[in-house]
Amino acid sequence: MVIKLRYGGILMVKTNQCVKEWKATIEALGQGKQNIFIRVYPTNKPGFLLYPTTNYIAKDAYLQGFKKDHQDFVEANSKSGEGVEIKYYADCVDVKELPQNKISKLNQFHIWTDKHVKSYINGRNAYVWILKVYELKEPVTVPMATGQIYARINKDVDLSDMRPVLSQKEFKRNLEKIRNAI
């Protein structure tokens, strides 16, 4: 199936723009375990490659930031290797701003602990990025890219023949649940 993504009348078939995120979180997105990012800033990017990072594993007790029933998954999906393997693309379908006291309503939609999310938000409003995730036809291995949040990799990645991680029906059902929760 070919996914055609149109932004401002432009057909996007290749990109080198990425959002950096913990590898375990990206795998959770890529396996349909979650559909959201919780950030302290909005995004103006309609779509991006998901660039996995592993710097979080250097922190002591990093697993404590994830719910107990996801810790084996996180540990298995936090290993680093040579280069960075990009396997997924995300279409940001919506961004919602929430005060910190409402963020726990989204607890069932992600793999992090409530304590970790509140610590990250640190009293600020949260921005919930609702993502529709696609698996690339072929993973792409790239060298480390600079940038804290956003990065541009050294080559354009073909977005044709991506497949949605969740069916349209599953995604719409999740989207409705997320929107009803907030």
N, C-alpha and C positions, 0 to 999 in steps of 0.2 A: 504494500500500500504506500502511495506517495502522499505525504502530508504537505500541503501547500500553506505556508504561513504568510499572511499579508499584513504589513504594517505600513500604514500611510500610503497604500496603493503600491508598495514595493513588494515584489515576490522575493522572499528570502530563501535561497537555496544553499547558501554557504555562510559560515560565520567564523570568526576567530575570537569573539567576545565571550568571556566567561565570568561566572560568579564563583568565588572560592568558598568552600564550606568543608566541614569535617567529612572525611571519607565515609565514616559509618552513617552519617546523616544522608549523604548522597546515595549510598546503597539502600537505605530505608526508603528514600524517594523512588529509586530505581526498581525496587521490589514491591512497591505499592503499599508499604507499611505506613507512610505518611504522605500528605499532599501540601504541606505548608513549611515555610521558614518563619521563624519569629525573629524579628530584627528590631533594632532601635532606630532605624532609618527606613524611609520608603525607597522605592526604586522607580526610575523612569525608563528602565529597560524592559521592553515587552517580551523579550526572549533571550536566552543565553545558554551556553554550554555549562555543565556542572563540573567544576574543577575541584577534584578531591585533594584535601590537605591532611597531613598526619601529624602536624606539630603538637596537637593536643595530647598525644600519647606520651609525650615527655613529662607531662604534669603528673605529680603523685596522685594516685587514687582517681585517675580520670574516669574510670568506670562508674564512680559514684554520681556522675552527672547524668547517668542514663537509668531508666527504670530497670528494676531487677529482672523482669521477664525479657528484657532486651539485651542484657549485658553479654551473654554468650555471642549473640549476633554482632554486637558492637566490637567485641574482642576479635572475632573472626574477620571482621571487615575493617580493621584499623591497621593492617600491616602495610608497610611501605616497601617499594621496590625501586628499581632503576627507572627513572623518568616518571611521568605522571600519565596514568591511563584515563582517558575521558571516554565515558560510555553513554552519557545521557545528555539530553537537551531539555530545557524546561521553558514552557510558555507561561508567563506570569499573567494569569487571567484576572486577578483582582488583588488589590492591596487595601487592607482595612486597618485603621488606627484604633487601638484599644488602650484604655488606662490599665495600669498594672493590676488593679483589683479585679479585673474581668478576664485576665489572661488564663486563669486556671480553668475556665470554661472550655478551653481547647485541649485540656490534658489528654483526652482520648485520641487526639489526632496527631501525636508525635511521640518520639521515643525518649525524650529528655525527662528528667524529674522536674516536678514543680519547683523544688528548691533551686535547681540549676537555672531554670528559666527566670525565676524572680531575681536571682543573683545577677544574671546577665543584664536584665532590664534595669535593675538598680534604681527603682523609683520613677523611671521615665515611662512615657507611653511606649507601647509596643506597636510595631507594624507587622501585620500578618500578611505574608505573601502567599497567595493561593496559587499553586503550581500544577499545571498539567505536564506530566513528564513523558518523554519519549526516549526509547532506546535507539541509539544510532545503529545503522546497519552493520558497521564495523567499528570497534573501539579504535581510538587514536592515541598513540603514545607520544607525548611531547616533553621537552625539557622543562625544568622548573621555570615558572613565569613570575615576574615581579608584580607587586600590587598586593595590598592588604585585603581588599574586598573584591574588586574587579580586576580582571587581567585580560590581556590580549595574548594569545598564543602565537607561535611563529608560523602558523599556516592556517588556511581556511579549511574548515571541516564541512564536508558534504552533508546536508540535511535531508537529502532525498532518501526515500525508502526507509525512513524511521518508522518505528511502530510504537503506538501508544502503550505505556505500561499498563494502564487500566483501560478497559473498554469504555466507550462513550457512556453507556448506561451506568457502569460502576463509578466513573468520574462524576457524572451528574448527581448521583446519589450522595457521594462524599461531599461534593460542593454544597448541596442543599443542607446536609447535616452541619457543615462548618458554618455556613451563613446563619442557620437557625441558632447555633450555639452562641453566636456573637450578636 
